[in-house]
Structures are given as structure tokens and as C-alpha cells.
Amino acid sequence: MLPDEARYTRALSLSRLAYDLENIASPTLAALLLAIMSYNSLFLGTVVGFAASAALVVSVLLPSPKPSQPRGIYDSTTRGIRIYLATPRLRGLLALNMAAAAAGAMVLVNSVVLVRGALGLDASALAWTMFAFGAGSMIAALLLPRLLDRIADRPVMIAGGALMVATLAALAGEIMTLGLNWPVLLASWLVVGIGYSTVLTPSGRLLRRSAHAEDRPALFAAQFALSHACWLVTYPLSGWLMTRFGPVVALGLLAALAGAGIVVALRFWPSEDPEILEHTHDNLPLDHPHLHGERRHAHPFVVDENHPRWSSQL
């Protein structure tokens, strides 16, 4: 829908902003509505909301990418993941997904334990704690378009991951020396939210840059599956660490896991990551239409049938 990268970046930021606003506003709105209507009426209103959303989606004219060539079941099912894992920047993105999942799981799983259990505060304090995380995410979403106009994705996303690691480690140190403090927890979750959104919001830019239009649905599906695999690990890990060892160990080990994700991302995602790569084809005959009689050429590089591996391996 948005071929211009600058407009696409702003759309990603608005999407993140809408997601965070929904997480913050929906519980509040539901609580207010329950004060004046029954549960059944609220569910009926939700049904109407879903129907309205579906109607809005249907009303939008979406461009249709050219159909891909027919493929077997195995090829169609695994194509997105194979492209994902063969692309260095996306291997780095997967590692950063793990870092974001580690920090995010600490917030989403253990905030209720910290606020209601350790601090003994009420439900409104928990709501404000989660609001701090969402507010940080929204702040980053609003600032990222201008930042990404000036700075490449890699240093921005790495900095966001490092910010999460440093904040979790600092909070662990604070609790170990001075004890848990609610204002400090609010400030920490605000900063973690900034780092979290800084890592995740630009990911769509990397995915779009790494595949032809007809392969992007499969690649976005792979991102969904692999990122949720990270959450599948960190959600139970976060809860187990908190239950078994307490907040200091949970914060420290999840910070270490997030830090390991950043190290892996630095290893697999090269700092020099141009879109146009010069490369040599030893995998195609010289008369292949892609070569135009020249084995060495340069163009925007993505993994596909003509480029089954990254350029240095062709």
C-alpha cells in the first residue's frame, strides 16, 4: 500500500501507536461501560465493533501483488522461514525479537507480582504501571520516523535493545540494594517501553526490504511465527524465575538473555548492509535471462530462486 519507505515508516509508527493505545484504553473503556451496562450488552457491543472493523477492512482497496509461481506444499509452507533464516539482517532481527521478548515478558508477566504482591498496591497502581510501559512505547513510536530518516535501522534497533538491558539490570541492582520502589518501577517500565518499541517498530522495514512483493506475505508470516516462538520461551521462563528466585534474579537473567540477543544480532547482522549488492552467479548458466550475459552484476538483493543464498555464498 505504501511503496515509499518514509511513508511506510510513519505507517509502522502509527500502527505501533494504535496498538499501544488499544492496550491502554480498552480495559479502561470496558470498566467504564460495565458501570452502566451488563456483561451481555458489553459483549453485544463488542460484536458490533468487530463487524464495523470488518466492514472498514473490506472497504479498503488493497493492491494485489503478482501471483507467485505454483509451488509444492513443502516449498509454500517453509518459503518464508527459509528466506528469513537465509538473510543476515533478518537473523539479526530474530535475535532482537528474543531480546524484546525477554524484556517484554518481564513487564507483562511479572508486573502484577511486583505491584500487587511485593508492593501491596491496588489495581489502579497496576494499571498505571502498565500505562508507563505503553507510554514509553508510544513515545518511541512518535519519535522513530524522524530518527530513522537520519540513522540506519541497525544502530537504532541495537540501541533500543541495549536500553532495555541496561534498565532491567539497573532495576535489579536498585531492588537488591534499596528495595522495590513504585516510582522507580514506573520510570523503569517507561524506559523499557521506549526500548521495546524502538526494537519492534522498524522490523517491518527490514522485512519489506528482504523479499519480492509476492514473497512478503510468507516472510511476514515467518516473522509472526518466529517472534511468537521467542515469546513461547520467555513467558514461562519469566514467570518461573520470578516464582522460584524472586525479582532480582528474574530481572538479571532476563537482562542477560536480552543482552545475548543483542550480541547475536551484532554477530549476524553486518554493520554494512546495503540494499544493492554486487555479486557473481556461479549457480546459473550464462544464457540465463537474469544474467544478460554477465555473471557479475549488482541490483537490490533478496533471497529468491535466482539467489538461493546470500550474495557472498553465490
PyMOL commands that set and color helices and strands:
alter all, ss='L'
color gray80, all
select helices_A, chain A and resi 5-34+39-59+73-86+88-118+123-150+153-178+182-200+203-209+213-245+247-268+311-313
alter helices_A, ss='H'
color red, helices_A
select strands_A, chain A and resi 276-280+296-300
alter strands_A, ss='S'
color yellow, strands_A
deselect
rebuild
show_as cartoon
